Amino acid sequence: IAHTRWATHGEPSEGNAHPHVSEHIVVVHNGIIENHEPLREELIARGYTFVSETDTEVIAHLVHWELEQGGTLREAVLRAIPQLRGAYGTVIMDSRDPSTLLAARSGSPMVIGLGMGENFIASDQLALLPVTRRFIFMEEGDIAEVTRRDVKIFDKSGEPVKRQDIESNLQYDAGDKGAYRHYMQKEIYEQPNAIKNTLTGRISHGEVDLSELGANANEMLAKVEHIQIVACGTSYNSGMVSRYWFEALAGVPCDVEIASEFRYRKSAVRRNSLMITLSQSGETADTLAALRLSKELGYLGSLAICNVPGSSLVRESDLALMTKAGTEIGVASTKAFTTQLTVLLMLVAKLARLKGQDAAIEHDIVHGLQALPSRIEQMLSQDKRIEALAEDFSDKHHALFLGRGDQYPIALEGALKLKEISYIHAEAYAAGELKHGPLALIDADMPVIVVAPNNELLEKLKSNIEEVRARGGVLYVFADQDAGFTSSDNMHIIEMPHVEEVIAPIFYTVPLQLLAYHVALIKGTDVDQPRNLAKSVTVE
């Protein structure tokens, strides 16, 4: 048993690395044991010595103590687990009998992979795809006893339970970078195909076809009077974009909240409100907790938009729409973001039709989405121009991103990408907020990146750009070719081909991804696995 550790309690060090051991009891654990301090004191009083700073070590000593009181390893685990508070996916072994593993799940994903004369346990099915396609997804509170030939699952009271085994159709196609230097670069370039795959089978006779949602979905969606979106990180930014779409195009009020804030706030539930959760992995701890809370609060229903079939978020939601981006390995999300936006825009079209909006809205969305892959291919052909710009950023410590309307969340996403992989401190603001604080930061050492499609907000945006120029700021404007900008010494114009207004947020994401990638390359950071970050955040 082994574990790739993302440090929470105790620094990343050999002493804190898993497995943790108490004589012959060996433990790996993902999650956070919230009551580890009182448990530690109790175990020290019983004579146990702790050699690490981690919360995990209490599990090893606690199981050892319970085993000393008598019974089998399974019985000891069943007595120990209820004493733990917090989130955990843990695997426990007695080194005197290494042919049996005990696994326990509470708030952290666990999957059992079934083989021929061999079985596996992991926190994510993707880790097991090279060895099996048959899986049992452990449910909340489950405890499993796994040998080479057998899997027995019990609930927290120790009663045997049946869990269905599922054949996965996921392809492990992402292990090879091919001609690309990094997974992130590969995933940026895969976006046209990822979007095509996400659209396949979902547009028919000029209309969006989401019949995959099932027969009852139309009835639920027709009742929707409000949408609540919860998500984290990049997925939160895609939710922010969709808010503009849901309200302007479908006429449905929409709120977007960070999942870790939503779940700890007393919120008033709007009538007939649909909970939409967004997550690449479908295992994001705070988003899952927010979904579970929404069921208690009486939402009309829940819809997950996710990239991993069979994930916890998909299984626990009433409805699910899959982004068909393929496996995303780079920690900084790229193709999962643009395919989330693609799915959200299709959902907007469907809701607009159900709400009796002008048929031209759906027509424009369908037309824009069908054109999107080739538009992004056009954008990717300009990679060398963006690579040349990246040199200007390599010695900078700060950057400011600006956008208006549905481009403001794209500015947020651009800033997130730059800070994630280049470690440059980057902020994003709605351009109209400049004079409310950010203008104080403007000087020649702080590049200002602006996304400027040719839309009704362009003239307002130009005024904001002049505010920056007047204060000696250096601007990098990704502008529609018809927007009428002229380059000067302190204003670099990167002309973008004109795109349909409805897909502009998705399109303008791509140059910002490329900019972040090339800046990180020059700075020599770990593009695919930035420091301190994890791909799937399964702890709070």
N, C-alpha and C positions, 0 to 999 in steps of 0.2 A: 504494500500500500504506500502511496506517495501523494504529494500535493504540491502544486505550484502556488506558492503563497503570495497573496497581496496583503501587505502588512496593515493591521489595524492596531492590535495591542502588541507593543514591542517593535523595535526597529527591524528592518530586513537584515538578518544576520544568521550565521550557521546555528547559533545556540537557540534561536527562535524558530528555525525551520522545522517543518513536520517530517516524519512522524514524531509525536511525543510519547514518552515511555514511562510506565510505572511498573518496574520489575518486568513481568512477562506480558503486561497489557500495553498494546501499541495502538495509537490513535492518530488519524488525520481528520481535519475539521475545516469546513468553510462556514463562515458566519461570525457572529458575535455573541458570546455568553455574557449577558448583562449583569448577572449576579455572581460574577467570578470572584469578586473581592471577598464577600462573606463566605463563599465556598472554600476559597483558599485559606482563610483564617481557621475555618473548621477543620480542614484537612491537615494543616500544620499542627493544630492542637492534637490531632490523632497520630502525629509522628511522621507525617509525610514531608519530604524535602523538595522544594521547587527549584529547578535549574534554569528556567526560562522566564521571560517577562510576559508570556502569552496567556490569554484566557483559556486556550485549548488544553493546557496541561492539567487543569482541574478535572477535565473529563477522564483522562487516563487514571488519575489517582482515585477519583470517585468510583469508577467502574472496578478498579482493583479492590477498593474497600468493600464494595458490595459483594464482589466475588468471594472475598475472605469470609463474609458472613454466611456463605453456603449457596449451593445451587449451581446451575449451569451458567455459561457466559450469557446466554440469552436472558435468563432470569435476572442476572446481575444488571444487564443493560436496561431491562424493563423497569427495574427499581431505580436505576440512576437517572434515566432520562427525565422523569417528571420533576426532578430536583433542579433542572436547568431552566433558566429563563433567557429568552432571546431567540436568535435565529441560528439554526445549525443544520448543516448536512454533514454527517460524521460517519466514518467507517472505523470499526473497532475490531482488533484481532488479538487473540491469545497466542503468543509465539510458541507455546507448547503444543498448539493444535492449529497450525497456519492454514489448514484446509477449509476452515470456516470463517467467514467474515460476517459481522453484524453491521447493518447500516440503519441510521435513523435520520428522519427528515422533519424539520419544523421551520418553515419560512425560507428555506434555502433549497434550490432544486436538486433532485437526485433521480438518476435513471439507472436501471439495471439492463445491461446488454446480454442477450441470450445467445449462446453459441452451442456447438456440438461438443459435449464433454468439457465445456469451459463457459464460465459466466463472468461478467465484468460489472463494475460499479463506477459511475462517473457523475459529475455535476451537469454534464451537457452531452446530448446525444452525438453532437458533432465530433467529440473526442473519440467516440467508439465506432464511427462509420467505417474506418479502415478494417475493423474486425467483425462487425455484425450489422445487420439491418433490423433485427428483432429487438424490441424494447418493451420494458415495463416501466411506466412512469410512476414513481412512488407518490402517494398522496399525503397531504398534510397529516402529521402525527404517525405515519407508518414506520414500522420497524421491520427490517428484512433480515432473514438468515440465509446466507448465500454460500453454497458450496460449488464445486465444479459441475455437479450433476443436478442440483436441485435449488429451487428458490422458494422459500416460505415467507409469507408476509403476514404481519400481525398489526392490529390496531394498538393504540397506546395502553389499552387495558390488557393486552396480551392475547386477545381473541384472534384466531386465524381469519384472514379476509382474502377474497379473490380480487386480483387486479388483472385487467385485460392486457395481453401482450399485443403489441402493434407492430406491423411491418412498415418501416419507414421507406418513403420513396425519395428521400433526400439524396443528392449526389455529392460525394466528396470530390468536388472538381476544382477546389481552390488551392490545393497543396503545392501546385507548380506555378512559379511566377512567370514562366515562359521567358519571353525576351525582355520583360520589365525588370527594373532594378529593385522595386519594392512592391509589396501587395497593394499599398495605397495607390501607387501610380497605375497598376493594373486595374484596380477597381474604379478609378476615375475614367479610364478608357473603356471600361465595360459598360458604362452608363447608357449609351445608345441601345445596346442589346438588352440590358436589364429592363429598360423602359419598354422596349418592344415586347419582351416576354411578359411584362406586367399588364400590357394592353391586350395580349393575345386572348381571344375568346371572350373579351369583355366589351367589344364594340361590334354592333350588328346593325346593318341597314341605317347607318348614320346616327344610331342611338347607343347610349351606354347600356350594356346588358350585365346586370349583377344578379342574375337568376341563381348563381351559386349560393347566394345567401339563404335560399330556401323559400318555401311557399308562404311562411308567416311574416317574412321580413317586410314586405310592402305594407302590411297592416300596421306593423310597429312604426315604420318610418313615416307613414302618412300621419300618425298621431304626434310626431315630434314637433314641439313648440320651442325647444331650446336645446342647445348642444353644450355639454361640458367636456372639454378635452383635458386629459392629464397626461403628462409625460415628463421625461428628464433629458437634459443635455440637448443633443442635436434633434431628437424627436420632439422636444418642446418647441424648438424653432420651427419645425415643420407644422406643428399645431398652430403656432402664431400666424404663419402665412395663411393657413386654411381658414382662420377666423375671418379674414377679409373676404374670402371667397364665399363662405357660408352666408354671411350677412348681405354682401352686395349682390350675389348671383342667385342664391336660393331664398333669400329673405328670411333666414332663420337666425335668431340671436345666438351668439356663441361666446363662451368664455373659455380661456385657456389658463391652466394653472400648473405650476411645477408640482409634481406628485408628492414630494416630501413636504411641501407646504399644505397642499390640499388635505392630506390625511391627518394633520394635527390641528386643523382649524375647524371651528364650528361654523358650518356653511348652511345657508338656506337653500333648499333644493327647489328649483323652479318647476312649475307644473309641466308634466310630459317632457322631462329632460332626458336626453340620451347621453349616456356616458361613453365617450370614445377614448380608448387608450392607445397610445403609440409606443412601440418598442421594437428595435431591431431583433433582439434576442428572445423576447417574450418571457424573460426571467428577471427583469429589472425589479429589485425588491420593493422600492417605494411605489412603483406603478402598479404592481400586483396588490400591494396593501391598499392602495387607493381604489382599485377595482372591487376588492372585497368589502371595503367600507361603503362603496356606492350601493351595494346590494342591501346593506342594512338601512341605508338612508332613503330607500324607496324610489330610485331612479326608474324611469320607464323601461330601460333595458341597457345592455352594454354591447359595444362593438369594438373588437380589437383589430388594429392594423399592425401586422407583424411580418417578419421575414422568416420565422422558423415554425413550420407546421408541427403540431403536437406539443408546442411549448405550453407552459403553465397559463400564460395569458390567453392563448387561443382556447385551451381546454375549459377555462373558467368563464369565458365570455359567452353571451347569448348568440352573438353573431361574430364572424371573423372574415376579414379580407386579407389575403396574403399578398405581400410584395414579393415579386418573383425575381429578386435581385441576384439569387445565388449566394453561396457562402461568402460572407464578408469577414476578412481576417484582420485587416488594418484596424487599429484601435480607433483612429479618427474616421468616423462614418462618412461615406461619400455616396455610393450607389444606393444604400439603404435610405438615405435622406431623399434623394431625387425620386425614387420609386414610391416612397411614402407620399410625397406630394402628388405623384401621378394618381395613386389610388384615392387620395383625398379629393382631387379634382373630379374624378369619376363619380365619387359619392355626392359631391356638390351638384353635378349634372342630374343625377337620379333624384335627389331631393327637390331640385328646381322643377323637374317634371311633375313630381308628386304634389308639389305645392301650387301647380298651375301657373308657373312663371312662363314668360315668352319663350316659345320653342327655339328662337334664335340663340338663346343662352346656351342650351345644350349643343346646338349646331356649332357654335363658336368654340366650345370646349372640346368637342370631338375633333373638329378641324385642327385646333391647336395641338392636341395630344398626338394626333397622327403625324403632324409635321415635326414634333419635338425631337425624335431620334436623329433626323438628318440635320436639324438646327444645331444639336450638340456636337455632331460630327464636324460641322463647320467651325464650331468654337474650338474644338480640340486641334484642328489644323493650325491654329494660331499659337500653339504651345510655346514655340520658340520666342515669340514676342514677349510673352509673359515671363519666360525664363530670363530674358535679358533685363527685365525690370527688377527681378528679385535681388540683383546685386545691390540696388539702392537701399534695401532693407536689412542687409546682413549685419550692419554695425549699429542698428537702431535698437533702442530699449523699449520703445512705446509705439503704438499705432492707433489711429482712430478711424473707425468705419462709419459711414453715413448712408442713410437711405430714407426714403419717404414711402408712406403707404405700405403696400405689400412687399416693398423692397427693404423696409426697416428690419424685418426678421432675417432677411438675406444678409444684411449688414451684421446682424448678431451672429449668424452662422459663419460668416467670413472671419469675424474676430475670434470666434471659438476655434476655428481651424488653425489660425495663425498661432494662437497661444498654446494650443494642444501640442503641436508638433515642432514649433520653432522656439518655444519658450519666451517669445516676445510678448510683453504685456500689451494686450489689445482690448480696446473697448469699442462698443457700438452705440450710436445714438440715433434717434429719429432726428433728421437734419434740422427740423424746426425747433429743437431743444438747444441748439448751439449756444444761443445767447443766454441761456439759463444756467451756464456753468462751464461747459467744455471749452468755450472760446479762450478761457484762461490758460489752457494747456498748449495752445497753438504756438509753435515756433518752428524754425527750420529743421529741427532734429526730430520732429514728430510727423511722420508721413500721414496723410489723410486720404483714405481710400473711399471713393464714392461710386455707388451704382446708380446709373442714370438712363433708364429706358425712356423712350419718347412717349410720354403719357401726359395726362392732364396736370400732373404735379411738377412737370419739368421746369416751368418758369420759376416756381417757388424754390425748387432745388438749386437753380442757377443763382438765385439771390443768396442762398446759404453758402454756395461755393465762393461767391465774391467776398463774403464775410471772412472766410478763411484766407483768401488771397490778400486781402487788405491788411492782414496781420502777419504776413510773411510765411504763411504755411505752404508746404509743398504738397500738391494734390496729384492723385492718380485716379483719373475718372474713367470708369468703364461705361462708355456712352454709346447709345444708339447712333448709327452712322448718319441718321437724319436729324440728330439733336442740335446741330449747329454749333458745336464747340470748336475752338481753335487752340492748339497747343502753344505754350509759351515756356519761359525758363522754369517757372515754378508750377506749371500745370501740364501734366502729361496726360494726353488723351489716348485711350486705347479703344479704337472704334470697334463696335460690335455690329454684326449684321442685324437688320431689323427683324424682330420676331413678333408674333401675335401677342397682344397685351396679356391675355389670360395665362400664357405659359412663361412670361418674362421672369417671374421669380425663380422658376426651375432653371431656366437658361442661364441667368446671371450668377447662379451658384457656382457654376463650373469654373469660370476664370478665377474666382476666389479660392477654390480648391487647389487649382494649379499654382497660384501665387504662393499659398502656404507651403505647398510641397517643395517648390524650388527654393524658397527661403530656407526651409529646414535642411535641404540638401547642402546648401552653401555653408550653413552653420554646423553641419556635421552631426545633427541630433539623430536619435533613433526614430525614424519616420514611422515605422509600423508598430513599435511598442514604446511610446513616449514614457518618460520617467513618471512614476507614481500613479499611472493610470491602468485600468483594466478594460478589456473589451466588453464584458458582460458584468454589470454591477449588481451582484446578487446579495450584497449586504447593504444595510441602511447607511 
